[in-house]
Amino acid sequence: MLKIGIVGCGKIAQVRHAPEYSENPDCQITGFYDFVPENAQKLAAEYGAKAYDSLEALLSSGVDAVSICSANVAHASAAIAALERGIHVLCEKPMAVTPEDVEAMIQAQEKSGKFLMIAQNQRFARAHVEARRLISEGAIGRVLAFHTTFGHPGPEGWTGSRNSWFFDKKRAAFGAMADLGVHKTDLMHYLLGEPIVKVTAQIATLDKKYPDGTPITVDDNAFCLYETASGVRGTMHVSWTFYGQEDNSTRIYGTGGILRIYDDPQYSLILEKPDGEIERFALDQLTSNKEQTSGGRTNTGVIDAFVGCLTSGRAPEIDGREAAKAMRVIFAAEQSAREQRTVTVSHP
Ligand SMILES: NC(=O)c1ccc[n+]([C@@H]2O[C@H](COP(=O)([O-])OP(=O)(O)OC[C@H]3O[C@@H](n4cnc5c(N)ncnc54)[C@H](O)[C@@H]3O)[C@@H](O)[C@H]2O)c1
């Protein structure tokens, strides 16, 4: 039985990591750590585990693996500390907040010989898995273009606070661009099987404010024009100001048809052919932030995939090197917006 520790005991630990580990028969959560001790104590009591008062104490407790669920800026240091002690790591997105930290995590993983998986859960959604299969089998011919969106009313609906670290550049580093943009950028890499190599971006804070009326210190909207290695062009809009229904949709346009993913309430995947034929697939629907905060939960598959890697010895598909490709695009988008020019991304 694998022993699991969880670092950072906020919302994502509560609604995803802790329940999904506890439902997996191959592991047991043995410890929690949060720099707010009550947060760790609450989950420890709920899951029959121990609350540790330091990261060091949790990492020395005999855990085989840890999930890193703390604020963005704290991901790299905790992941590296765990890997250096020979502990496997599942780290929440965004993997890290600087190019140097992304590289340091990859180096620490390779030196340790342990697994580092990044929790890019969009790769596990069934309509995305099916869409990738259809694209690779040529169901829409040669891919020409795409449009992908992820927007909701903002993380205050998720954490319950208009003062949260999500809005603070020092602790989040990025706003909607990395919070949501990293999901959809990684998703396009997964669906198309190749990385984005050119970015033109506009990143802005259009509306979101702290309770005292001052603007938040990160972006709340990002608009990106992407180009992949083979010349596929596409757009991505991510937003914390969709003050209505969450939109998590993607459309892919090929020479032989169109794939519409998660843009229909009934059919999560729709294949339209040029002759008018339409194939509809009723797979899963993505659970929105609103549903998750009100207790609605479906197993994302992320935790089971990670535990499966540990029990089988098979390396994770979404490891540090793979996740780093999306991070490089995010860093390039920030540069593009700052310098108002197209930025080329090189993936070593
Ligand atoms: N994969 C997804 O779809 C998804 C969804 C939501 C959040 N996330 C990611 O999960 C992470 C946590 O987000 P959340 O929504 O749970 O936020 P949250 O504010 O609800 O929880 C964060 C917790 O981490 C603790 N924490 C912060 N810095 C710490 C540190 N240095 N050491 C120990 N504990 C620390 C806080 O006290 C808090 O309890 C973020 O990186 C976020 O981007 C991923």
The ligand as a Gaussian input file, in Angstrom:
#p B3LYP/6-31G(d) Opt

LIG

0 1
 N       -5.929000      21.167000     -12.062000
 C       -6.912000      22.027000     -11.835000
 O       -7.920000      22.055000     -12.550000
 C       -6.804000      22.995000     -10.684000
 C       -7.963000      23.597000     -10.165000
 C       -7.816000      24.470000      -9.082000
 C       -6.568000      24.755000      -8.565000
 N       -5.466000      24.172000      -9.118000
 C       -4.123000      24.505000      -8.610000
 O       -3.984000      23.975000      -7.303000
 C       -3.179000      24.840000      -6.506000
 C       -3.952000      25.201000      -5.235000
 O       -5.150000      25.855000      -5.599000
 P       -6.438000      25.877000      -4.640000
 O       -7.582000      26.243000      -5.497000
 O       -6.505000      24.638000      -3.841000
 O       -6.075000      27.128000      -3.694000
 P       -6.471000      27.350000      -2.166000
 O       -6.159000      28.753000      -1.832000
 O       -7.870000      26.864000      -1.919000
 O       -5.489000      26.360000      -1.379000
 C       -4.102000      26.533000      -1.339000
 C       -3.631000      25.991000       0.012000
 O       -2.196000      25.961000      -0.007000
 C       -1.722000      26.510000       1.211000
 N       -0.399000      27.034000       0.924000
 C       -0.059000      28.092000       0.162000
 N        1.269000      28.239000       0.096000
 C        1.799000      27.242000       0.844000
 C        3.124000      26.861000       1.182000
 N        4.184000      27.568000       0.757000
 N        3.302000      25.780000       1.932000
 C        2.230000      25.075000       2.395000
 N        0.957000      25.389000       2.140000
 C        0.736000      26.464000       1.362000
 C       -2.760000      27.530000       1.640000
 O       -2.722000      27.797000       3.020000
 C       -4.056000      26.848000       1.196000
 O       -4.577000      26.026000       2.220000
 C       -2.865000      26.058000      -7.389000
 O       -1.580000      25.943000      -7.938000
 C       -3.910000      25.995000      -8.493000
 O       -3.455000      26.541000      -9.723000
 C       -5.567000      23.296000     -10.132000

